Amino acid sequence: MQGLIDQVNRLRPSHWAFIGSLVLSWIAVHFEVTVSKDAAFYLDAAQTFNEQGVAATLAKFNWPWFPILIGVTHSVTGVSLEAIGYLWCALFMAGTCALLVDAVTRRVPGVGGWACLVVLAMPAFNGFRGEILREFGFWFFSTLALWLALRWEERGGWLGGILISAAVAMAALFRLEAILLMGALFLWRLPGLRSAAGLRSMLQLVLIPMLLGGAVLGGLLATDRLPLERAQYYLALLDPRVMFHNFSAIAEQLGSEVLPKYSADDAGKILFFGFLATSVLMFIRLLGPFGVPFLFRDGWRSLRPYLKSFSPFAWAGGLYFIVLMVFYVQQFFINSRYTSFLNLLAVPLAILAMAELARRFPRGIKVLASVAVVVMLANVISLSAKKTHYVEAGHWLAQNVQRSDAIYYEDPRIRYYAGWGYHTPGLSREEAMSDEHVAEFRYYAIEVKADEPWLKPWLDKHGRRILADFKNAKGATVLVIGK
């Protein structure tokens, strides 16, 4: 017994973060009944890889390395695809938390408790623990690259530079925008080029990756296997002409259709600063209780040590914010999952701010810590009604209709739970049920209640009837309609 106690006492904060993260992920998955749309898509792609190979998987998804990882692990272990997906995400998340805690405690001793609390409770990324997402791999390898960069700053060497590049390459297999980390690290080392040591350091960081990257690119071009669709998508996002054209078009539409006449000329400014303000507010909201220290001057005092000791995180955060703004302006929507990486890069700052506030308000900080623990549990414990009606509708379809039948699924997870893969409908429900398209479908699996006023006239008009009705605990309904 004493030996076990000694082993526990030897655990570092990063070890506790890893263990705590696994426990939280287990709790989150325990409360899940249905997978998310993204998870269903990845799991279907993994199944496609196992059954039909890489070519068919690429036809389904042009950046399929996470689904392939799930598929390969399933083939080796025999464990279900869904369980493997959750396991990989839990391990990636635990590794991310451990690396963040270790990075901070190595440079700022004595903040291990606050570091564990921040990485395990911040809503930005902890709120996704119950999902299967490629972001987990992106977060882990990106954090690993930055952790390696901090160690390389102390030790130097060619091996350190190679390992950093390898971690960035692995992160890019999950999300290609991880390449920006190399840009951030380049900017981080740029001021040192005035000395011979600084020049050597820069070469260690970029020379071998450039040579290897050029060789890989040449090989892909020679074999005509370059992922052009993904590359073209990112190039289009970064093309200033496309960006300006898209932004001007939506600004003109905003000015002509929404804004008063006297504000139409400022539509572009309103749109841009609207996205900017919304992004900043989302970042603050995703900090959760860890935004409180920045209401005090003591919290902001942490900014200087953050910029000094954790420069790679700061440079990456600055570049990623620019990437976010480009994406939001191009695509005209804002997503908390994408913003979460910005919060992850600010974790060292949040830890330093919490420690600084604790020194200033030793009693008041206990209240904030208690709130953070409540938020930690709220991130992973869901008491809302589960979407069991998707599962039940899918199973009913599998037992009562043929896969080859023309079926419209309003939510593609219904098809997934029928065991027939994942397919996004090309039409909205209104379009699919319109006079123009109604003859194309034999069955409909739609989210609507049977007593909707418009439904009975539609059924009578088209000779259809309700074949099955599935409800969850909250009363959300999936109807299966057919002839």
Buried (B, 14 or more C-beta within 10 A) or exposed (E): EEEEEEEEEEEBBBBBBBBBBBEBBEBBBEBBEBBBBBBBBBBBBBBBBBEEEEEEBBEBBEBBBBBBBBBBBBEEEEEEBBBBBBBBBBBBBBBBBBBBBBBBBBBBEEBBBBBBBBBBBBBBBBBBBBBBBBBBBBBBBBBBBBBBBBBBBEEBEEEBBBBBBBBBBBBBBBBBBBBBBBEBBEBBBEEBEEEEEBEEBBBBBBBBBEEBBEEEEEEEEEEEEBBEEEEEEBEEBEBEEEBEEBBEEBBEEBBEEEBEEEEBEEBBEBBBEEBBEEBEEBBEBBBBBBBBBBEBEBBBBBBEBBEEBBBBBBBBBBBBBEBBBBBBBBEEEBEBBBBBBBBBBBBBBBBBBBBBBBEBBEEEBEEBBEBBEEBBEBBBEBEEBBBBBBBBBBBBBBEEBEEEEEBBBBBBBBBBBBEBBBBEBEBEBEEBBEEEEBEEBBBBBBBBEEEEEEBEEEBEEBEBEBBBBBBBEEEBBBBBBBE
